[in-house]
Amino acid sequence: MAGTKEGGKRAAETNIKKYGLDFYGRIGAIGGKSGNTGGFASEVVGKDGLTGKQRARIVGAVGGTISRRGKKL
């Protein structure tokens, strides 16, 4: 079953059972921090005085307040 959608789902279930619900978040953060180009997981303080995580929060909040729907007429 390796290499199929069903196999991937089973592997994900096993990983979550073994290592907890935050498994994929943790390994993603490790990968983001190991990069040398910055990114949202970066702990390095940029020119604006913010870390990547702080910058992502601000930018995400701005994007979340912008409506894609037009004004009600």
N, C-alpha and C positions, 0 to 999 in steps of 0.2 A: 504494500500500500504506500510505500515511500514515493514521494514525488506527486501525489495526488492532493486534491483539495481536502478530501476526507482525512488523509494522513496528516496534513498540515493542521487541521482542526484538532486532531487527537494529540499531536505533539504540543500544541499550544495549551490544551487542557492539562497535559502532564506537567508542563513547565510551571503552570500556575499552581497546581497542587503541590509540587515539590518546593517551589521558591517563593510563593506568595503572589498576591494580586498585582503588586507593583513591579513584577519581574521585568516586563518589557519597558516600562518607564525607566527603571534603573539602568538597564543595559543601553538604552538610547541615550541617557544622560552621560554615561561613560564614553560612548562614541562621540558625542558632541563636545565633551570637554577635552578629548584627546586630539581634536582637530586643531590646526594652527591658523585657521582663517577667522577665528572669532565665532560668530553664530550666536544663537539664542541661549545656548548652554554655557557660554563663556563666562568665566569668573573674572576676566581681565576688565579693568575699568577703562572705558574708552575716553575719547576727547570730550564727550558731553558729560563725563563724570558718572556714568551709569554702567552697570554690568549688563551682559547680554540678557539675562533674565528680567532685569528691571526694565530694560528697553522694550522687550517683547510685551511686557504687561501694559506699558503705556500705549504702544502702537496698536495692540490688540483691542484696548479699550476704545481708542479712536475709531478703529474699523468697525467695532460692534455698535457704535452709536450712529453710524451712517446707514440710513435706510435705503434699500434698493427699490422700494416701492415709491411710487410718485405720491404727490399730495392728493388727498381725497377731494374730489371736485363736487 
